[in-house]
Amino acid sequence: QVQLVESGGGLVQPGGSLRLSCAASGSTFSNYAMGWFRQAPGKEREFVASINWSGDSTYTADSVKGRFRISRDNAKNSVYLQMNSLKPEDTAVYYCAAARIRTSTTGPYDYWGQGTQVTVSS
């Protein structure tokens, strides 16, 4: 069982940056691939990025490629999402997720955080 808690969301102007964090507890963090998803109002949840157990393999959705970067620190049981050049269409609730495999994956994921709101607006 893994518990996930996201933080770092907020209001940012277009073109700005935010760094989301997700703290994991309850199990050996390095046994899990990690991912970030987002869900905008009225839309389905969509995959954003994933990372393998060691952090040396990542996959990023085309919609955010070149702007967002996923990373992890196994010593701190944490995964991060650095978001740059933010656009209004990036506004969504962002979720951290853990999968019981070690390779980077778009899904399915087994454990989810409660989400953190990111709003991009001037």
Protein Blocks (a to p, Z undefined) as FASTA:
>chain_A
ZZdddehiacddehiacddddddehiafklpccddddddehiacddfbdcdfkopaccdd
fklgokaccdddfklopacdddehiafklgccddddddfbfbdcfbdcfbdcebjadddd
ZZ
